[in-house]
Each structure stands twice: as structure tokens, then as C-alpha cells.
Amino acid sequence: MLPERVPVVEINKNNLNLLWPSLLIAIRRAQLISIDLELSGLGNRSGLTSKSFEDRYENIRKTTQTHSIFSIGISTFELKEISENPKRIEYDCQVFNILAWSEMNFTVEPEALIFLSGHHFDFNKLINEGLRYAKKGNDTLHILFEEILSCGVSLCFHNGLIDLMFIYQHFYEDLPTSSSAFLANLSDWFTPIEEENHMQSLLLDSKYIAEYSERTSASFLEYIFRKYQRVNFEEFHHGKVYLDLEFPINIQRSDDIEWIECQLPMHFINKEFHAESNAGSELCQSFANHGYCHNRMNGKCVKLHDVDLILDAEEKKARKERERRKRRYEKIKRISYTKENLSLFYKTDENELRTTEKNMLSNFTIRGSHRAGMDSFMTGFATLFPQRMTLFRTKKLDAALAGRLPLAGKKFPLQIQKSAYANQSEKHVQKWARIRAKRAAFN
């Protein structure tokens, strides 16, 4: 089970020497590492949905050259035990939030500043305490990502194409001009050494899993995390397979830890359903569908922006549908119906997404998302939970879900694989040979 609070350890230039050993140990022991970035902007938004993937790639490539990374969330998940009674998959999890400050000139978009400020991002702390990194060099962040790649551990992201391209450009080498070369180079990162019992080296994406495997109603990170957290709670109480996460804290200074509240709503835990009251209040449908509302930041949207209320509304609709089916079934048992009669019972209620009281707004919604450390944790949990049955049977991640990234507006995901026509850069080949040798030594 998840505890009510998640400890996020901040790493900055003042505590780097103290925390660096703990970070490296956590990385080397992990079965899965989840990563999330906070950026100075996303560039041309229309270019992110171009019909041509080559155009999308070129747009993001240019953005990585002009924009910066502000913070890096890294969560490590070390598999500890799988038990039959109770049916539990236990992980030790450590969550880190690394402040990053580029030494290069970069573009900062006003919309990004407003968004991050609205989620309590501390820009003064970033400027004064962020870990400096250069375009190329032997600084801490370049060493960190080479360490992660050298371990050969599986990595996961949420909607990860942009994050992967930023990591490649800022901490690996310049992005290739062609997308096929980038995909060929990237595929090397997730090619395990051919040795028996070698740990997996998979690329997983929680948004891809939600959209293509789980078929959830929405797929933004906060929604799927909260949804899976509720189901995990139910699985635990019904004696089914569930995830049990522990957070070992190995540092002494409490001021390096931010505790993020993620407790489930009490009405859910106590089985009290409150979605009937104050039916005049409404959820913001933009937030419910996408997890973001442009008018929320400027105060123009007065509707509710709370993922727990979205899930309550879904539960309300599901309960009504179950009750409707039950009544229909009982009625069918008593009476013989014509085809015309039966069709009457399949009508749906168009007004079932009315929501609940404003005083139910959760602290999690306000503070739990859009912080790189916490978002990386939610990404890891949202990647592991749908795979719990595979993990329970095999102790391994589901390779059938790996190597695919979602693309907005596309029916099919992007597959990370080498093309027969792709020319890998000489710099990548040389660098990858060195990392591969280190990976072999690790394992």
C-alpha cells in the first residue's frame, strides 16, 4: 500500500556531496527508474502535433537547443519481495528531485513560468542552489545519466518523447538531424547484454500503457496515478495482488525532504459516497479530459479542477449503470419482453457528470502534481501497477509493453527500433561502446 505521504529528497549544490552516494546506490539496486523533467518551455506547440513525425521531431529538436531543464525527478523502485499470502509485491522506493541550472543561454516561456509558479516552483532556489551543467562536459548531471545508462536498468516516462529528447540533447550528445538516426541510437539504450538472467533494460511509458493497454477514460498522469491508487487499495482489501511501497529514508537532514500528501479521500476509504450533494457544481471538462485548463491559471475558470472528483463522478456513473443493469435483469426475470421493450433499458443519462462539494478539494490535487520528483514517483507507480500480474508470476516487467511511446493525435504509438536505413553517428557509436563496457562490468 502507499503511505499517506511520499518523501521527496531534494538534491542541490549544497547537499550534493551528502546525498550523491545514496542516489547512486538507489540507482544501482533498482529494477525500474522513472524520470520526469520540468522545462523552461515546450517551444512551438502546434509543431508537437504535426501530421509528419519527422516534422514533430525537428520541432522538438530545435526546442531542446534553445530551452533548458529546470528540475529532474528520479524515482527508483527496488523489488524486495513477492509473497503469496498476502498477495503482495513489495518495493523499496526512493524519490529524488534534482535542481538543474544550465550554464548556456536559454529561452524561458512566460506560460511555463506561470504554470510552474502556480505549482509552487521556487525559482530563487533554482538560481541559487541548482546544479550547474554545461552543453558538454564532465559535470554532475552528465555523470548521473551515464551512470543510469551504464546500469542497464529499465526506464519509464509519462508521454516520454520530449523528456527523452531533452535528456539526449543536454546530457548525452547533440540530437541527430534525422528521427531515424535518433530512434536507432535510442534503441541501443534499451538493448540488454545477452547474458542469462541479465536484468531487463526496457523503455516503458505510463501514458502508452494507460491508453493502449488499460484503455482508461483519461490518460494524464495525475488521473491514472490516482485511479490506480484507488484500485490498489481495493485489491488489498479483497485479498488480491497489490503493490506495497516502502520508503527507506537514509538521510539525517529533514530540510532536504519535502513530504507530499497523497492520501486517498476519506469518503473513498470509508465507503461513503458524497457525489450526490451540491449537484449544481461542475467539473471542468478540459481538466477532466486532459489534466490541464488554460483558464485555471488566470482565474477565469470557476469550475472544479480535482482529479478525485473526476473519479468520484466516474464511480457515480458506474454505480448507476450497475444498479440499472441489476434492475433490468430482475425485471427480465419476471416478465417476457419484446425487442422494442428491451431497447428502452439501454438509454443513458446525459447529465451524470455533475460533481460534489468544493470543500472536498484534495491537497493532493493542489500540491501533488507538476513537481518533477513527485511526478516521477507517480509515473513509476502508474507503470508498475498495470503490470502487477506479470510481476507476481515472473518477477519481471512486461516486455510486451516496452519500446513504445504515445503520439498525440495518432492511432499508433512510436516504436523505438533501428531502421535498416538509419545511419548512427560516430560519436554515439564511440560513446555507446564505452557505456556498454561499463554495463557489462556492472552486471
CORCORLIN-V682877 format. One record per backbone hydrogen bond with DSSP energy under -1.0 kcal/mol. NH is the residue of the N-H (numbers start at 1). CO is the residue of the C=O. E is the energy in kcal/mol with one decimal. If there is no record, write none. Layout:
NH,CO,E ; NH,CO,E
This chain:
6,260,-2.6 ; 8,258,-2.9 ; 9,95,-2.9 ; 10,256,-3.0 ; 11,97,-2.8 ; 13,129,-2.8 ; 16,12,-1.0 ; 19,15,-2.3 ; 20,16,-2.6 ; 23,19,-2.3 ; 24,20,-2.4 ; 25,21,-2.3 ; 26,22,-2.2 ; 27,23,-2.1 ; 28,24,-2.4 ; 29,25,-1.5 ; 31,77,-3.1 ; 32,77,-1.5 ; 33,154,-2.3 ; 34,75,-2.6 ; 35,156,-2.2 ; 36,73,-2.0 ; 38,71,-2.3 ; 40,68,-2.3 ; 48,45,-1.3 ; 49,46,-1.2 ; 56,52,-1.9 ; 57,53,-3.1 ; 58,54,-2.3 ; 59,55,-2.2 ; 60,56,-2.5 ; 61,57,-2.8 ; 62,58,-2.1 ; 63,59,-1.7 ; 64,60,-2.5 ; 67,63,-2.0 ; 70,38,-3.3 ; 71,38,-1.4 ; 72,98,-2.4 ; 73,36,-3.6 ; 74,96,-2.4 ; 75,34,-2.4 ; 76,94,-2.5 ; 77,32,-2.7 ; 78,92,-3.0 ; 80,90,-2.8 ; 81,90,-1.3 ; 83,88,-2.5 ; 88,83,-1.1 ; 88,86,-1.8 ; 89,242,-2.4 ; 90,81,-3.3 ; 91,244,-2.4 ; 92,78,-2.5 ; 93,246,-3.2 ; 94,76,-1.7 ; 96,74,-2.9 ; 97,9,-2.9 ; 98,72,-3.0 ; 99,11,-2.1 ; 100,70,-2.8 ; 101,131,-2.7 ; 103,133,-2.5 ; 107,66,-3.7 ; 109,40,-2.6 ; 113,109,-2.0 ; 114,110,-2.7 ; 115,111,-2.3 ; 116,112,-2.7 ; 117,113,-2.7 ; 118,114,-2.2 ; 120,117,-1.8 ; 121,116,-2.2 ; 126,122,-1.7 ; 127,123,-2.4 ; 128,124,-2.3 ; 129,125,-2.8 ; 130,126,-1.9 ; 131,99,-3.0 ; 133,101,-1.6 ; 143,139,-2.2 ; 144,140,-2.4 ; 145,141,-2.1 ; 146,142,-1.9 ; 147,143,-2.2 ; 148,144,-2.1 ; 149,145,-2.3 ; 150,146,-2.4 ; 151,147,-1.5 ; 155,202,-2.6 ; 156,33,-2.1 ; 157,204,-1.8 ; 164,160,-2.8 ; 165,161,-2.3 ; 166,162,-2.4 ; 167,163,-2.6 ; 168,164,-2.4 ; 169,165,-2.4 ; 170,166,-2.7 ; 171,167,-2.4 ; 172,168,-1.3 ; 173,168,-2.3 ; 182,178,-1.7 ; 183,179,-2.7 ; 184,180,-2.0 ; 185,181,-2.6 ; 186,182,-3.0 ; 187,183,-2.0 ; 191,188,-1.6 ; 195,193,-2.2 ; 198,195,-1.9 ; 204,155,-2.5 ; 206,157,-2.4 ; 209,205,-2.3 ; 210,206,-2.1 ; 211,207,-2.6 ; 212,208,-3.1 ; 213,209,-1.6 ; 214,209,-3.0 ; 216,210,-2.0 ; 224,220,-2.1 ; 225,221,-2.5 ; 226,222,-2.0 ; 227,223,-2.6 ; 228,224,-2.7 ; 229,225,-2.3 ; 230,226,-1.9 ; 231,227,-2.2 ; 232,228,-2.8 ; 233,229,-1.8 ; 234,230,-2.1 ; 235,231,-2.9 ; 236,232,-2.1 ; 237,233,-1.8 ; 238,234,-1.4 ; 239,236,-1.2 ; 240,235,-3.0 ; 242,87,-1.9 ; 244,89,-2.9 ; 246,91,-2.9 ; 256,253,-1.4 ; 257,254,-1.6 ; 258,8,-2.9 ; 260,6,-2.7 ; 262,4,-3.0 ; 269,265,-2.0 ; 270,266,-2.9 ; 272,267,-2.2 ; 277,274,-1.4 ; 281,278,-1.8 ; 284,304,-2.6 ; 288,284,-2.5 ; 289,285,-2.1 ; 290,286,-2.4 ; 291,287,-2.4 ; 296,293,-1.2 ; 300,295,-1.5 ; 301,295,-1.5 ; 304,282,-2.5 ; 310,306,-1.5 ; 311,307,-2.1 ; 312,308,-2.2 ; 313,309,-2.5 ; 314,310,-2.0 ; 315,311,-2.4 ; 316,312,-2.6 ; 317,313,-2.3 ; 318,314,-2.7 ; 319,315,-2.8 ; 320,316,-2.3 ; 321,317,-2.2 ; 322,318,-2.5 ; 323,319,-2.9 ; 324,320,-2.6 ; 325,321,-2.6 ; 326,322,-2.4 ; 327,323,-2.6 ; 328,324,-2.5 ; 329,325,-2.8 ; 330,326,-2.5 ; 331,327,-2.2 ; 332,328,-2.5 ; 333,329,-1.9 ; 335,331,-2.2 ; 342,338,-2.0 ; 343,339,-1.4 ; 344,341,-1.2 ; 345,342,-1.6 ; 346,343,-1.4 ; 355,281,-1.9 ; 360,357,-1.5 ; 361,358,-1.9 ; 366,362,-1.2 ; 367,363,-2.6 ; 368,364,-3.3 ; 375,371,-3.2 ; 376,372,-2.1 ; 377,373,-1.7 ; 378,374,-2.6 ; 379,375,-2.3 ; 380,376,-2.2 ; 381,377,-2.5 ; 382,378,-2.7 ; 383,379,-1.1 ; 384,380,-2.4 ; 385,381,-2.7 ; 387,384,-1.4 ; 388,385,-1.8 ; 391,387,-2.8 ; 392,388,-2.5 ; 393,389,-1.9 ; 394,390,-2.8 ; 395,391,-2.1 ; 401,398,-1.7 ; 402,399,-1.3 ; 403,203,-2.8 ; 405,414,-2.4 ; 410,407,-2.0 ; 414,405,-3.4 ; 416,403,-2.7 ; 417,415,-1.1 ; 422,419,-1.4 ; 429,425,-2.3 ; 430,426,-2.4 ; 431,427,-2.6 ; 432,428,-3.5 ; 433,429,-1.7 ; 434,430,-1.5 ; 435,431,-2.2 ; 436,432,-3.0 ; 437,433,-1.8 ; 438,434,-1.8 ; 439,435,-2.5 ; 440,436,-2.3 ; 441,437,-1.6 ; 442,438,-2.2 ; 443,439,-1.7
